[in-house]
């Protein structure tokens, strides 16, 4: 005959088992509901994002990213739409169902590099004349705009840096952005040319809008010749689109909205193919040539790049500078890097004269093959 304790134990076991089953059932029900909700989301048709072009109450004209425009209905729950707003559109009947919440994020941000550079003037060697000109044209108006008002003149809107690859054009632009505490917006000219009609011009407009938002700012356009080459009367549809984008660029510089504390710095290796419209007075009219460094310049650049290197005390700098005659700043930096590798391969932590001479020869061979080092120095 079972005792009372055995009965209690069996009841406890039954209660415990029942509670565990209920807990498992609850977890399974929650998991099932979550899976059903997720499946429902997957079955829901995707919505499109479009831009409002015009309003004709209660309808609107919208533009899709591919350039197509539609006359559509607008949900009665959406009030006070304005042209230029981004909206969510239902795909089947192209009805505007909601706004896209604005977070002041510009579409152009995915095409540009936006930063606060840390490059200082002391890191730029052999370019004293160019530094002086850039300080007068870019730095002074941003730091002391009242001076120009007192004199009664308007400072240039931008500058054009031109010269061989690797001579320090990008470095100069970053240094002036750092000295003026400006936002540095870097974009390559070829990236402004888009596939669809009007997209390139829109990007240009957004670049300048972004610069005004982040002012003081410097817009640095590398390879500006891809955008501002001499125009031709006839051409393909692609060439005509480049011209539309270029015209928008000129309009932004000359436009009704003042650039004020936004400066434009163009950069090119091909000054000869630029359209005269971009360099006429009132636009990028201050042309600054950034040429290959002379002997003193090479010496300065070499000292900058070897400042943190562990060099042998017997280095003959005069011989090295003579060997590097005709090198750009980028190639001098490449010599320093390669010399460090020669020391590492020899399991040494001191860079010798022989390492540097071998590095000069290696960089010279690469130069003869057509390899450039512009990405290392600008």
Backbone torsions as a table, in degrees:
resi	resn	phi	psi	omega
1	UNK	NA	128.4	-176.2
2	UNK	-67.1	138.5	179.6
3	UNK	-80.5	168.8	179.6
4	UNK	-65.8	-34.3	179.1
5	UNK	-66.2	-39.3	178.6
6	UNK	-63.8	-37.6	179.5
7	UNK	-64.2	-42.7	179.7
8	UNK	-64.7	-39.7	179.5
9	UNK	-63.1	-40.9	-179.1
10	UNK	-67.8	-37.8	178.5
11	UNK	-66.8	-39.4	179.5
12	UNK	-64.2	-41.9	179.5
13	UNK	-63.8	-40.0	179.9
14	UNK	-64.9	-44.0	-179.0
15	UNK	-64.6	-43.1	179.7
16	UNK	-63.0	-44.9	179.1
17	UNK	-62.8	-39.8	178.9
18	UNK	-64.5	-40.3	179.5
19	UNK	-65.4	-39.8	178.9
20	UNK	-64.2	-40.0	178.5
21	UNK	-65.1	-39.9	179.1
22	UNK	-64.5	-40.5	179.0
23	UNK	-64.9	-42.4	178.1
24	UNK	-63.6	-41.2	178.3
25	UNK	-62.4	-39.9	179.5
26	UNK	-63.3	-44.1	179.3
27	UNK	-63.2	-41.7	180.0
28	UNK	-65.3	-39.8	178.4
29	UNK	-64.0	-41.9	178.9
30	UNK	-64.4	-42.1	178.5
31	UNK	-62.5	-42.2	179.8
32	UNK	-63.2	-41.9	178.9
33	UNK	-64.7	-40.5	178.7
34	UNK	-64.0	-40.6	178.7
35	UNK	-65.9	-38.5	178.0
36	UNK	-64.6	-41.8	178.9
37	UNK	-64.5	-40.6	179.6
38	UNK	-66.3	-40.7	177.9
39	UNK	-63.2	-39.0	178.6
40	UNK	-63.8	-39.6	178.1
41	UNK	-64.3	-39.2	179.7
42	UNK	-64.9	-31.9	-178.6
43	UNK	-81.0	-15.7	-179.1
44	UNK	-71.9	129.0	-179.5
45	UNK	-61.0	145.8	178.8
46	UNK	-69.5	150.3	176.6
47	UNK	-102.7	152.7	-179.7
48	UNK	-103.4	152.4	173.9
49	UNK	-104.4	127.9	-178.7
50	UNK	-133.9	171.6	179.3
51	UNK	-116.1	135.4	178.7
52	UNK	-75.5	122.9	-179.4
53	UNK	-96.7	-42.1	-177.4
54	UNK	-152.7	156.9	179.6
55	UNK	-120.9	132.1	173.3
56	UNK	-136.1	81.1	-170.6
57	UNK	-45.3	131.9	4.1
58	UNK	-93.6	22.7	-178.4
59	UNK	-110.9	175.8	179.8
60	UNK	-149.2	154.6	171.5
61	UNK	-101.9	123.9	-178.8
62	UNK	-117.8	156.2	177.4
63	UNK	-120.8	127.0	177.7
64	UNK	-85.2	163.2	-178.9
65	UNK	-58.2	-25.3	179.8
66	UNK	-83.5	2.5	177.2
67	UNK	98.1	-14.0	179.6
68	UNK	-70.5	143.0	179.6
69	UNK	-117.1	145.7	-178.6
70	UNK	-138.0	146.6	172.6
71	UNK	-95.2	113.5	-168.3
72	UNK	-129.4	167.3	173.8
73	UNK	-83.5	154.8	177.9
74	UNK	-120.9	132.1	179.3
75	UNK	-58.6	140.8	-178.3
76	UNK	-66.8	-14.9	-179.5
77	UNK	-80.0	-11.7	-178.3
78	UNK	-97.6	120.6	-177.2
79	UNK	-113.5	150.3	170.5
80	UNK	57.2	46.1	172.9
81	UNK	-69.1	148.4	175.6
82	UNK	-131.7	150.5	177.4
83	UNK	-58.1	140.6	-178.6
84	UNK	99.2	-15.6	178.9
85	UNK	-73.6	150.1	174.2
86	UNK	-93.0	135.5	-176.7
87	UNK	-132.7	161.7	176.5
88	UNK	-98.8	130.6	-174.0
89	UNK	-120.3	132.3	176.1
90	UNK	-75.1	132.6	-169.4
91	UNK	-70.1	-39.2	-170.4
92	UNK	-65.9	-46.9	-178.1
93	UNK	-118.6	11.6	176.7
94	UNK	50.0	53.1	175.1
95	UNK	-102.0	134.3	176.9
96	UNK	-73.7	117.8	-174.3
97	UNK	-109.7	-17.3	-178.8
98	UNK	-167.6	165.4	173.0
99	UNK	-87.6	158.0	167.7
100	UNK	-94.8	120.4	-178.0
101	UNK	-59.6	125.0	-179.4
102	UNK	-80.4	130.4	177.6
103	UNK	-123.3	20.1	-179.2
104	UNK	57.4	32.5	174.7
105	UNK	-96.9	125.4	-178.0
106	UNK	-91.3	137.7	178.1
107	UNK	-59.3	-28.8	-176.2
108	UNK	-69.2	-16.0	-176.3
109	UNK	-60.8	-24.8	178.8
110	UNK	-77.6	-10.8	179.9
111	UNK	-102.2	-13.5	-172.7
112	UNK	-117.1	159.9	171.8
113	UNK	-104.4	116.0	-176.9
114	UNK	-116.0	123.6	-175.3
115	UNK	-155.5	170.2	169.4
116	UNK	-108.1	98.7	-173.5
117	UNK	-61.7	152.3	177.6
118	UNK	-108.3	4.0	-179.9
119	UNK	-69.1	130.0	-179.7
120	UNK	-107.6	160.7	179.4
121	UNK	-59.3	-32.1	-178.6
122	UNK	-66.3	-15.7	179.3
123	UNK	-91.3	1.6	179.4
124	UNK	-108.3	117.4	-176.5
125	UNK	-113.1	146.7	173.7
126	UNK	73.9	16.4	-177.0
127	UNK	-132.0	43.7	-175.3
128	UNK	-61.6	-43.2	-179.1
129	UNK	-64.2	-42.5	179.8
130	UNK	-66.5	-39.2	178.2
131	UNK	-61.6	-43.2	179.8
132	UNK	-60.8	-44.2	-179.2
133	UNK	-65.5	-42.6	-179.2
134	UNK	-66.2	-37.4	177.6
135	UNK	-62.7	-38.9	-179.9
136	UNK	-68.8	-40.0	-171.3
137	UNK	-88.1	-37.0	-173.8
138	UNK	-108.6	-52.0	-173.5
139	UNK	-68.6	-48.3	-176.6
140	UNK	-60.4	-47.2	178.9
141	UNK	-62.3	-32.5	-179.8
142	UNK	-77.2	-33.6	-178.2
143	UNK	-86.7	-32.3	-175.6
144	UNK	-138.4	66.3	-177.9
145	UNK	-65.1	-26.4	-178.9
146	UNK	-63.7	-28.0	-179.9
147	UNK	-61.3	-40.4	-178.4
148	UNK	-72.3	-31.9	177.1
149	UNK	-67.0	-38.8	179.7
150	UNK	-65.1	-39.8	179.6
151	UNK	-74.7	-28.3	178.3
152	UNK	90.7	28.6	178.5
153	UNK	-126.8	158.6	175.2
154	UNK	-102.2	128.5	179.7
155	UNK	-68.9	156.6	177.2
156	UNK	-56.3	148.7	-179.8
157	UNK	-79.7	-22.9	-178.5
158	UNK	-169.4	175.9	179.7
159	UNK	-131.5	161.3	176.6
160	UNK	-124.7	114.7	177.2
161	UNK	-91.5	127.5	-179.9
162	UNK	-137.5	150.6	-179.1
163	UNK	155.0	178.4	-177.5
164	UNK	-62.5	161.4	177.7
165	UNK	-64.1	146.6	172.3
166	UNK	79.6	14.0	-176.3
167	UNK	-93.6	-3.0	173.9
168	UNK	109.4	20.8	-177.6
169	UNK	-65.6	-47.4	179.0
170	UNK	-65.2	-38.2	-179.9
171	UNK	-61.5	-41.4	177.6
172	UNK	-61.4	-43.9	-179.2
173	UNK	-64.0	-40.7	179.4
174	UNK	-68.2	-36.7	-179.3
175	UNK	-66.2	-41.0	179.8
176	UNK	-71.1	-31.8	175.5
177	UNK	-65.2	-38.6	178.6
178	UNK	-68.4	-43.3	-176.5
179	UNK	-67.4	-25.0	179.9
180	UNK	-101.3	3.8	-178.2
181	UNK	57.2	37.2	-176.4
182	UNK	-95.8	154.3	170.8
183	UNK	-74.7	131.5	-177.1
184	UNK	-102.2	111.5	-178.8
185	UNK	-106.4	108.4	-176.0
186	UNK	-106.7	130.7	178.8
187	UNK	-145.0	145.2	178.3
188	UNK	-90.6	135.3	-175.8
189	UNK	-54.3	-38.8	-178.2
190	UNK	-65.6	-24.8	-179.3
191	UNK	-74.1	-16.6	178.4
192	UNK	-79.2	-12.7	-179.9
193	UNK	-92.9	113.1	-174.4
194	UNK	-109.0	170.6	-174.5
195	UNK	-73.6	-45.5	-172.6
196	UNK	-91.4	151.1	-178.0
197	UNK	-62.0	129.0	176.7
198	UNK	90.5	-16.6	-177.0
199	UNK	-68.7	-40.1	179.2
200	UNK	-63.3	-44.2	178.9
201	UNK	-62.8	-37.0	178.4
202	UNK	-65.9	-39.6	178.1
203	UNK	-62.2	-43.4	178.5
204	UNK	-59.6	-44.4	179.8
205	UNK	-60.7	-40.8	-178.8
206	UNK	-72.0	-31.9	176.8
207	UNK	-59.9	-46.5	-179.3
208	UNK	-71.2	-34.8	176.2
209	UNK	-64.5	-41.1	177.7
210	UNK	-63.2	-41.5	179.7
211	UNK	-63.0	-42.7	178.5
212	UNK	-64.8	-35.7	178.4
213	UNK	-65.5	-37.2	-175.5
214	UNK	-99.1	9.1	-174.9
215	UNK	-56.8	149.8	-0.9
216	UNK	-67.8	139.5	-174.6
217	UNK	-144.2	154.0	174.9
218	UNK	-122.2	121.0	176.6
219	UNK	-91.9	114.4	180.0
220	UNK	-106.3	114.9	-178.7
221	UNK	-107.3	103.3	178.7
222	UNK	-79.9	150.5	-178.6
223	UNK	50.8	50.6	-177.3
224	UNK	-64.7	-17.9	178.6
225	UNK	-65.0	-22.0	176.7
226	UNK	-68.7	-24.1	-179.2
227	UNK	-102.0	-36.4	-168.8
228	UNK	-114.7	33.0	176.3
229	UNK	-70.7	160.9	-178.5
230	UNK	-56.1	134.1	-177.8
231	UNK	-79.2	149.8	177.9
232	UNK	-119.0	154.3	-177.6
233	UNK	-69.0	-41.0	-178.4
234	UNK	-119.9	152.8	179.2
235	UNK	179.5	-179.1	179.6
236	UNK	-77.1	171.6	178.3
237	UNK	-62.8	-31.9	178.2
238	UNK	-65.5	-41.1	178.8
239	UNK	-66.9	-36.3	177.8
240	UNK	-66.6	-34.6	178.0
241	UNK	-68.1	-37.3	175.3
242	UNK	-60.3	-41.7	-179.8
243	UNK	-65.7	-37.7	176.9
244	UNK	-62.2	-43.6	179.5
245	UNK	-63.7	-40.8	179.6
246	UNK	-64.2	-41.2	179.1
247	UNK	-63.4	-37.0	177.2
248	UNK	-65.8	-38.0	178.0
249	UNK	-61.9	-45.2	178.1
250	UNK	-64.6	-37.7	179.7
251	UNK	-65.4	-36.2	179.2
252	UNK	-67.8	-36.1	178.8
253	UNK	-70.9	-39.8	-176.6
254	UNK	-93.8	-1.7	-167.6
255	UNK	-64.3	175.2	-179.5
256	UNK	-68.7	-29.8	178.3
257	UNK	-77.8	119.7	-177.7
258	UNK	-67.5	140.2	176.2
259	UNK	-76.0	-26.8	178.6
260	UNK	41.0	-105.5	-176.1
261	UNK	-94.5	35.1	170.7
262	UNK	-119.7	125.4	179.2
263	UNK	-116.3	147.1	-179.3
264	UNK	-109.7	127.9	177.2
265	UNK	-121.3	113.1	176.7
266	UNK	-95.4	155.5	-177.7
267	UNK	-142.0	132.1	179.9
268	UNK	-153.5	151.9	171.1
269	UNK	-98.3	-5.8	-174.2
270	UNK	-127.7	71.9	178.2
271	UNK	-61.9	-29.8	-174.5
272	UNK	-66.4	-21.6	-177.1
273	UNK	-102.8	3.2	-178.6
274	UNK	-73.7	145.9	175.9
275	UNK	-70.4	133.3	-179.9
276	UNK	-58.5	-21.8	-178.1
277	UNK	-63.3	-29.1	-176.0
278	UNK	-81.2	-20.5	-177.2
279	UNK	-108.7	6.8	179.8
280	UNK	-71.1	160.9	179.3
281	UNK	-55.1	135.0	-179.1
282	UNK	100.9	-10.4	178.3
283	UNK	-118.6	-127.4	177.1
284	UNK	-87.3	68.5	-169.4
285	UNK	-91.2	-6.9	177.1
286	UNK	-98.7	102.4	-178.3
287	UNK	-91.2	124.0	-179.2
288	UNK	-120.6	115.7	179.6
289	UNK	-83.9	128.9	176.9
290	UNK	-112.2	93.6	-173.8
291	UNK	-94.3	178.8	177.8
292	UNK	-64.8	143.5	-176.5
293	UNK	-71.1	149.1	174.1
294	UNK	-84.1	-169.4	-176.4
295	UNK	-60.8	-45.0	179.2
296	UNK	-64.8	-38.8	178.4
297	UNK	-64.0	-43.6	177.5
298	UNK	-59.8	-39.6	179.8
299	UNK	-63.2	-44.6	179.6
300	UNK	-63.1	-46.2	-178.3
301	UNK	-63.4	-42.4	179.6
302	UNK	-61.2	-42.7	179.6
303	UNK	-64.8	-36.8	179.0
304	UNK	-63.7	-44.9	-174.9
305	UNK	-80.5	-14.8	178.3
306	UNK	-105.6	6.8	-176.7
307	UNK	-58.7	-36.2	-178.0
308	UNK	-102.3	6.6	-178.9
309	UNK	-90.4	151.9	179.1
310	UNK	-92.7	90.5	-174.5
311	UNK	-94.1	148.5	173.6
312	UNK	-66.6	141.1	-178.0
313	UNK	-69.4	-9.2	-177.0
314	UNK	-98.3	17.0	-179.4
315	UNK	-64.6	129.1	175.4
316	UNK	-97.6	94.9	-174.0
317	UNK	-65.0	-35.0	-178.9
318	UNK	-61.4	-42.0	178.8
319	UNK	-64.5	-42.2	-178.3
320	UNK	-64.6	-45.5	-178.8
321	UNK	-62.0	-39.1	178.6
322	UNK	-64.1	-39.2	178.8
323	UNK	-66.8	-29.2	-176.7
324	UNK	-92.4	13.5	179.8
325	UNK	-56.1	130.1	-179.2
326	UNK	90.1	-1.5	179.1
327	UNK	-78.8	150.4	171.4
328	UNK	-88.4	170.6	178.0
329	UNK	-59.7	-37.4	179.5
330	UNK	-64.6	-37.0	-179.6
331	UNK	-72.3	-33.1	174.6
332	UNK	-63.7	-43.0	177.7
333	UNK	-63.3	-39.7	178.9
334	UNK	-62.9	-36.6	177.0
335	UNK	-60.5	-45.3	-179.5
336	UNK	-62.7	-42.6	179.9
337	UNK	-65.0	-47.0	-178.9
338	UNK	-64.2	-37.6	178.0
339	UNK	-62.0	-39.1	176.5
340	UNK	-61.6	-38.5	178.5
341	UNK	-66.7	-38.3	177.5
342	UNK	-61.4	-39.9	178.7
343	UNK	-66.5	-41.2	179.9
344	UNK	-63.8	-42.6	179.9
345	UNK	-63.3	-29.6	179.0
346	UNK	-89.4	8.4	179.3
347	UNK	58.4	42.9	175.9
348	UNK	-121.2	153.5	175.2
349	UNK	-108.0	5.6	177.4
350	UNK	-115.7	130.4	179.4
351	UNK	-89.3	126.3	-175.8
352	UNK	-101.7	173.1	176.2
353	UNK	-60.2	-40.9	-179.1
354	UNK	-63.1	-38.8	177.4
355	UNK	-59.8	-44.8	-177.8
356	UNK	-68.1	-39.3	179.0
357	UNK	-65.9	-41.0	176.9
358	UNK	-63.6	-38.3	179.7
359	UNK	-65.4	-40.2	177.8
360	UNK	-60.3	-44.4	179.9
361	UNK	-63.8	-39.8	-179.7
362	UNK	-65.6	-45.1	179.7
363	UNK	-65.5	-36.1	178.3
364	UNK	-63.7	-40.5	177.8
365	UNK	-64.4	-41.2	178.9
366	UNK	-63.9	-37.3	178.5
367	UNK	-63.2	-41.2	179.9
368	UNK	-67.0	-28.0	176.8
369	UNK	-78.3	-11.7	179.5
370	UNK	99.8	7.5	178.3
371	UNK	-77.8	135.2	177.4
372	UNK	-112.5	160.7	-178.8
373	UNK	-121.3	28.3	-176.0
374	UNK	-60.0	-34.6	-177.5
375	UNK	-64.6	-16.7	-178.4
376	UNK	-88.6	-22.6	-172.4
377	UNK	-132.5	-26.3	178.2
378	UNK	101.5	NA	NA
